[in-house]
Amino acid sequence: MEIAPEESKEWKRFLRLDKKGLNNISRIAVSPNGSHLSLVVEQTPEAIVQNQLDAYNARNLKAFLNTYSEDIQVFNFPNELSLEGKEALKERYGAFFESTPDLHCKIKNRIIIGNKIIDKEKVTINGLTHWVVAIYEVENGKIAKVTFVR
């Protein structure tokens, strides 16, 4: 959509960042010829968790790991630490992705409360269906904590 401010003085909405999973604009820049606008924004916690899910389903280890903080903690409910650190996550999920060609997760319900995303997940692993609730906590643009309820 092209906007010509010299021709029209009315405000027109052309983009909803919140609908794209983006928020918190920190910088705006206009190209020298005025034809492009650049924004520095953060992804919403929901968008970050969705990126993680998409990478999981694609078994894309690099993209999957990119959604997590370096000091990620993974718990089994209520507070049993099962994994700590991105390197441990890489080892566990790297092997898992390679050995599970039918791996797939479908979100059946999602609740968003601030930086917490609570997903009811239907997971297929080697032909078997598992139901899991995952509570993701996002801090500074990365998943910092996950608690699984099985």
C-alpha positions in Angstrom: 0.0 0.0 0.0 1.4 3.4 -1.0 0.7 6.4 1.2 1.1 9.9 -0.1 1.0 12.4 2.8 1.2 15.3 0.4 -2.1 14.3 -1.2 -4.1 13.1 1.8 -4.2 14.6 5.3 -6.3 11.8 6.7 -4.9 9.0 8.9 -5.2 5.5 7.4 -4.2 2.3 9.1 -2.0 0.2 6.9 -0.4 -2.3 9.4 -1.3 -3.8 12.7 1.9 -4.9 14.4 0.0 -6.7 17.2 -1.7 -8.9 14.6 1.7 -9.9 13.3 2.9 -10.9 16.8 5.1 -7.7 17.2 5.2 -5.1 19.9 7.4 -2.6 21.8 8.8 -0.4 19.0 12.3 0.7 20.1 13.6 2.5 17.0 12.2 3.8 13.7 14.3 4.8 10.7 13.3 6.2 7.3 15.4 5.5 4.2 17.3 8.5 2.7 14.8 8.7 -0.2 11.8 8.4 2.1 10.5 5.2 0.4 11.1 2.7 3.2 10.4 2.6 6.9 12.3 0.3 9.3 11.2 -0.6 12.8 13.0 -2.4 15.6 10.4 -4.4 17.5 10.0 -7.3 19.8 8.0 -10.4 19.1 5.2 -11.1 21.5 5.6 -14.1 23.9 2.9 -15.9 21.9 4.8 -15.4 18.6 8.0 -16.7 20.1 6.3 -19.8 21.4 4.6 -20.3 18.0 8.0 -20.1 16.3 9.3 -22.7 18.7 6.3 -25.0 17.8 6.8 -24.5 14.1 10.5 -25.4 14.4 9.6 -28.4 16.5 7.2 -29.7 13.9 9.7 -29.1 11.1 12.4 -30.8 13.3 14.6 -27.8 12.6 17.0 -27.9 15.5 18.7 -24.5 14.8 15.4 -22.6 14.6 14.1 -24.5 17.6 17.1 -23.6 19.8 17.0 -20.0 18.6 13.7 -19.5 20.6 15.3 -20.5 23.9 17.5 -18.6 26.4 21.1 -19.8 27.1 20.1 -20.8 30.6 16.7 -22.4 29.7 15.2 -24.6 32.5 12.8 -27.4 31.7 10.7 -28.8 34.5 8.2 -31.7 35.0 5.3 -30.4 37.1 5.4 -29.2 39.7 9.1 -28.4 40.1 11.3 -31.4 39.1 14.2 -30.0 37.0 14.7 -32.3 34.0 17.0 -30.2 31.8 19.1 -27.0 32.2 20.9 -25.0 29.6 20.8 -24.7 25.8 23.5 -27.2 25.2 21.6 -29.9 27.1 18.5 -28.9 25.1 20.5 -29.3 21.9 21.7 -32.8 22.8 18.2 -34.1 23.9 16.2 -32.6 21.0 18.9 -33.1 18.3 18.7 -36.9 18.8 14.9 -36.8 19.3 14.3 -34.9 16.0 16.5 -37.4 14.1 14.9 -40.5 15.5 11.3 -39.4 15.2 10.2 -38.8 11.6 6.5 -38.6 12.4 7.0 -36.1 15.3 4.1 -33.6 15.3 2.5 -31.3 17.9 -0.9 -29.7 17.5 -2.1 -27.1 19.9 -5.6 -27.9 21.1 -5.9 -24.9 23.4 -3.8 -21.9 24.2 -4.0 -19.4 27.1 -1.9 -16.3 27.2 -1.3 -14.5 30.5 1.4 -11.8 30.2 4.7 -13.5 29.4 3.3 -17.0 30.1 1.8 -19.2 27.3 -0.1 -22.3 28.4 -0.6 -24.8 25.7 -2.6 -28.0 25.7 -0.7 -30.1 23.2 -1.5 -33.3 21.2 1.8 -34.8 20.4 2.4 -37.7 18.0 5.6 -39.6 18.6 6.3 -42.9 16.8 2.7 -43.4 16.0 1.5 -42.9 19.6 -0.5 -39.9 20.8 0.4 -38.1 24.0 -1.4 -35.3 25.7 0.7 -32.7 27.4 0.2 -29.2 29.0 3.3 -27.0 28.5 3.7 -23.7 30.4 6.2 -21.5 28.6 7.7 -18.4 30.3 9.3 -15.9 28.0 11.9 -13.3 29.2 13.8 -10.9 27.0 12.5 -12.3 23.8 13.4 -16.0 24.6 11.8 -18.9 26.3 13.5 -19.0 29.7 11.4 -21.7 31.4 9.1 -24.6 30.4 7.1 -26.7 32.8 5.4 -29.9 31.4 2.3 -31.4 33.0 1.9 -35.0 31.9 
